[in-house]
Amino acid sequence: MISPRHLWSRFERIHAVTYFADEAAVTMGRLLEEELAAAEAARARREEIAAAARVRRLSLRQLEAAVQLGERSLDDYAAAVRSLGYDDADVALLVTLLAESMERTRDAEGRRGAIAAAEPTREAALSALETAVLQGLVSMAGYIEELRSRGFGAGDGLLFDTDGRLVLAEDVDAPLDDTALLALLLQVRLDAAAAKGAA
């Protein structure tokens, strides 16, 4: 995902050295096209590898979740990708994408911990709701609606992929609210639980 703030910062730097807004705009447009193309190529390559992994009864999503929760290492993840026959360039690509995703997971864990420390009653209710989802008693969609009804936020930018997993839309740039952070963190926990079950 390309951040508009990042692109605007690039524009200002280019403008400062070129002195002309029209020339800067042309340069900025070229850079934007190059960055979007690179990001799209990285996502496409990841999906190709993930598809191959599914054929071999290995879910990269589940392994990624286990790494994010500290249950597996990045080295384990890299080894799993290599076991599928992919080269070092592909391994490096996936490790980089996973590291970026882990940063968001850390943010979500920090917010979850803050709720637990500051609002014990609310945290107890939230824990019970999370357990219900993990046990299959409440759907992820139902979980999100419950968070919204409890005032955690609208959860803008969330969507379900073709596998029914909760993901963040690629064009989201605004800070995530508690509903989005908590739901994405719970999806990671669901993927990690699935990984354990498939082990």
N, C-alpha and C positions, 0 to 999 in steps of 0.2 A: 504494500500500500504506500502510495506517495503522499506525503503530507503537504497540504497547501501552504502551511507556514514555512516548511522547509523550502518549497519552490519559490515562495516570495522572497525569502532570505537570499536565495541564489540569484533571483532577479535583481535585487538591490546591489549585490556585489558586482554583478555583470554591468549594471548601469553605471556604477561608480568608475569602472575602468574603461567603458566604451564611450561615455559622455552623451550618447544619443539614445533616446528612449526607443525609437523604431529599430535601431540596430540591436539594442538589448532585447527587445521583444522577439526578434528573429532568432537570436542566440538562445533565448529562454525556451522558445518553442521547440528548437532542435534538441535541447537538453531534456525537455519534458518527454518528447517522443522516445528518446534513447532510454530514459529511466523507466518509462512505462513498458517499453518493449522488453527490457531486462527483467523487470518484475514479473511480467506475464510469462516470459520464458522460464523463469525459476519456478513459478507455480505449475506450469504445464509439465515440466520435468518431474516435479515432485509427484504429480498425479500419475504419471507414467510408472514411476517406481512403486507407488502405493498400489496401483492396479496389479503389478507383477507380484507384489507381496501378498495380496489377497489370494491369488492363484496358489501360492505356496502355503496357505493357511497361516500367514503371519500378518498381523495388522500393525502397520506403522503408527496409526493413530493411537492404538493401545500402548505400544512401546513408548511413544512420545509422552503419553500421559504418565507412565511409570517413571520416566526420567524427570518430568516436571515435579512430581511429588517426592523425588529423592529416593525412589525405590529401585531404580536402575541408574546406571551412569551413562554419560555421553559416549564413553568408550564402548559400552554394551550396545548402544544404539548404532554407532558407527560399524561395529562388527556385524550386527544384524543386516545392515544395508549391504555390506561387502559380501555377506553370505549369499545374497541374491545375485551376485555376479557383477555388481556395478563398480566403476572405477573410483579413484580417489577424488576426482572432480565432483562426481555426483554425491559422494559421501560428504565432502566439504560443503556442498550446497545445502544438503538436508540438515546438517549440524548447525549451519548458520541460521536457517529458517527456524529451527527448533529453539535456538538460543534467544531469538527475538520473541518467540511465543512465550518462553519462560519468564521474560521480564513482565509480561502482563499477568501471568499467574502469580508472581511474587506480589504485584500490586493488589491482586484480589485477596491473597492470603493475609496481607497486611490489613486490609479493610475488614476482613472477617475477624481477625484478632482484635481489632479496635472495638468492634461491636460487642464481642464477648467480654471485653474488659470494662466497657462503659455502660452496657445495658444488659445485665445478667438475665432479667426476665425475658427480654426480647430475644436474647441469644438462645435461651432454652427452647422457646417456641420455634426458632429457626432451625435448631439442631433436630428437633422432632420432625419438622417438615423435610429436612434433607434426608433423614433416615428413611422416611416413607418413600422418597424417590429412589434411593439406593436399593430398597427392598422391592421396588416395582409396584408399590401401592398407589403412587401418585406419578403422573406423567411429567416430563420436563415442561411441557406447555402449561400444565396445571400449576406447577411450581412457580413459573414466571408470573402467572396471573395472581397467585397468592402473594407473591412479593409486591406486586403492584398495589394490591388491595391493602397491604400493610404499610404502605408509604415508603417503600425502598426506592421508588423511582419508576420511570416509564420503561426503562430497558431498551431504549432506542438503539437500532443497529444490529439487533439480534435476528438471526434467521436459522432455518433448519436446512441442512444440505441434503443431497439425494439419498444419503444413508440414514437420514432421520436424526443426525447429530446436530447439536446446537453449535453454531459458529458465529463469528463476527463478520458483518458485511465488509467488503474490501474498501468501500468508500468512506468508512467512518473515520473522522478525524477529531471530533470533539471528545473531551474527557468522558469516560464511562461512568454511569451512575451505579449505585449499589446493586440494583437489580441485575444489570448487565454483568458486573464483576462477580457477584455471587453465583449467578447462573452459569457463567463460563467456567468458574472454578468447580462447580458441581459436575459439569460435563467432563472435566479432567478426571475427577474422582470416579465417575462412571466408567470412563475408558480404562482407567487403571484397574478397576474391579474386574472388568471384562478380560483384561490381560491376564490377571491372576487365574481366572476361571479357565482360560484357554491354555494355560501353562501345563 
